[in-house]
């Protein structure tokens, strides 16, 4: 995984790239998302129309993992 900062005017862009085989990267994201989903992260639907992990798309898996990374980084900042 590579990460970099890019200044864009008064903003800062952070980019993180993961390079690996389709199978390995998808397995990491899917397993991480499944773990987090079981802990309450992601869209679980409503009581009337609940969603299970199998209902999620690969983009939703990635969103769960990305949102968790962001939350962890912000929480680490608040602890300093």
Secondary structure, 3 states (H helix, E strand, C coil): CEEEEEEECCEEEEEEECCCCHHHHHHHHHHHHHHHHHCCCCCCECCCCECCHHHCCHHHHHHHHHHHHHHHHHHHHHHC
